[in-house]
Amino acid sequence: MARSKVGIKDVAVAAGVSVGTVSNVVNRPEVVAAATRVRVQSVIDELGYVRDGSARQLRSGTSRTMALLVLDLANPFFVDVARGAEQAAQEAGLQLITCNSGQRVDTESAYLAMLTEQRVRGVLLSPVDTCGERLARFRRGGIPHVFVDRTVPAGEACSVAVDDVAGGELAARHLVESGHRHIAFVVGPRILAQCRDRETGVRNALAAAPAPKRRLSVLDAPALDVSSGRDAGARLLGMSPRPTAVFCANDLLALGVLQALVAADVRVPDEMAIVGYDDIEFAGAAAVPLTSVRQPAARIGHTAAELLIAETSDRDGVPHEHETVVYMPELVVRASTQVRRR
């Protein structure tokens, strides 16, 4: 039979003291006489009493728990975001729980409902779709939140992101300057603003490129993962004429494309150059080290957490003003691309 939960009243009865004395032993031991403190602590240890922190937070009206809801924890980019956010939370004496939507709107909605019910301090949010009604319903609920790896109209909420249009331009411009005339872009799910923005950047760079005109082939991928990249790589191999370079919306897609090309004995970068996005640790450690557009992932997470902490802290009556932080990406050139003269 399962043992019932030990409460503070059980400890008080067993120790022969008041509930208030037990509370003081747990929360303010310095105000309790040494002999009493030892006796109560002995009972606490014997009964296995654990303070109910969530109830205490509800009584005080202030939770010490923040949440981070990300698109895909299988993507090392979001692991780095979580690491940065966790560091900021720890510096503020708070705790962070991390939730993974897996790029699914229904899973994201379930987490948002749970986090609202649990009355967390606030949510760091990297949503599947910023325009969905379920997300709008959460935002109307009044839980403080900061968008991560997303931007929203000024004044609506705090947000921290990278300029993905500029990132797409960096990648495409690098391939143009390397002499490529037929470039493929593996875009990923278009419901994601990052994918749409990176495609816009590619198109901007190709439109601005000097003559001769460059050709762009766009390949859709159902998810931002290695498996989808391998599938895109197989489709690239079947194209005629075949592109001489491919830019992928993230590094996991690029690693999948690389696997498909290597398996087909296509030389990278001699026969096809590859550029990824995010610059995760595995990018530089690939069989052919990947050129990639770097995002400061840990810094994004840390900054977003700092903004949420500021929004949810006592500001002595000073109203909170939402901030939009946008970092610029950086191109890291490695062996998967090379300068070509045509």
Summary of the structure (lengths in Angstrom):
residues: 342
radius of gyration: 25.9
end to end distance: 77.9
largest distance: 89.3
contacts: 1169
relative contact order: 0.13
helix: 45%
strand: 16%
